Amino acid sequence: IFILFTTVCNAQKKISNAKLRNPFITQMYTADPSAHVWADGRLYIYASHDIAPPQGCDLMDRYHVFSTDDMENWKDHGEILNSSQVPWGRKEGGFMWAPDCAYKNGTYYFYFPHPSGTEWNATWKIGVATSKNPASGFEVKGYIDGLKPMIDPCVFVDDDGQAYFYYGGGGTCEAGKLKDNMMEIDGEMIKMEGLTDFHEASWIHKKDGIYYLSYSDNHDDNMKDGVSGDNRMRYATSKSPLGPWKSEGIYMDPTDSYTNHGSIVKYKGQWYSFYHNSSLSNHDWLRSICVDKLYYNADGTIKKVVPTTG
Ligand code: FUB
């Protein structure tokens, strides 16, 4: 027991001394990082992929997965899915936006928003691909039936094994229970009440029995590339995964990018905030994923994340 305790302490000490490098992926443009720690002890990032030359988000057509065991060295597991592999997807491809991944009963479920028709904005579906591995072998199984054309899926599996599905857009965030097959909604989707200025990018984490729903807001303080926006990251708390929510304010100010989209996860004893910025390209639609440490106040509220570079 002593040896095990010492080994765990050493791993945590190593991680808390890790030199975070931002952006931490530089060989390609990446956005919308969804972070998960799986049973093999590694931290995995499911990200979307911005494509040069920048043309907004329409060219985003594939996903890569990255992982680490020390927050310093990142492995690129390569492409796990692209739009040509989506049988029900729009024939023009593209628009593979912010994804998420969940694990249940030996299977990894990869959730991705993708339009099913040429009128992309009105035809979003949330696709599901599955694999026995966290970073390879994903096959598209279909999509979640009965949803609105909204984006940015997030799947949270609670301590009792019940999975919840969240997504949003157009100022609305909705959520509901998932059946055990992780591909069907169990009952009704309900609007998440109490979120101030919700835009998109919902993410759930749980700490000390409290659920935290984080998201990007509609903050709009600049005009870059002819479009407006510079989203802040906000969060709300609840004693239930489906709310109602109490808005707690902003945990991250705008980056240099038009959008922001983040996830919050604990790894080896330290909480982290993942997000994206445009520091590598200086262009809104060529984004790069970043990570910084996240800290809580004694009352459970989140301290503002301080973005670092270099
Ligand atoms: O990356 C494409 C879209 O931009 C995402 O789905 C949104 O959350 C925003 O980051």
Residues whose N, C-alpha, C, O or C-beta is under 5 A from the ligand:
A	BS01	FUB	A31 D32 S48 C57 W97 A98 D152 E200 A201 T259 N260 H261
